Amino acid sequence: MQKVFTMKFDPDTLVYNEAGLIPVIAQDDGSGEVLMMAWMSAEAVSRTLRTGRVTYWSRSRQAFWIKGESSGHVQELVDMRVDCDRDCLLVRVRQTGPACHTHRRSCFYTAIRDRDEVELMAPMKK
């Protein structure tokens, strides 16, 4: 039987970069598809856990960004995981609509194959 331990989570125990941010990968809980990568501060981590709405830190706007707040393409938190070095997070989400600002399901819609870029998905209909 595998032993499992539980301890109180403290966002300050994560390893943030020099800007006070940690990378976060968003993954669809149902399909396992990787949807996007963004950044969180310790406060964004806390807000996400408190509200269940995934909240990132927008580096361009220098403000909190609740996914779907303006677009309606909400990410509802299902599970948050910390990697072994505590310097990256995985959020498993229920995604409403496209995750990418290009209106695609995933930000990872371009593959490199035989040194060519191949677009794997078109934007979703609005």
Secondary structure, 3 states (H helix, E strand, C coil): CCCCCCCCCCHHHCCCCCCCCEEEEEEECCCCCEEEEEEECHHHHHHHHHHCECEEEECCCCEEEECCCCCCCCEEEEEEEECCCCCCEEEEEEECCCCCCCCCCCCCCEEEECCEEEECCCCCCC
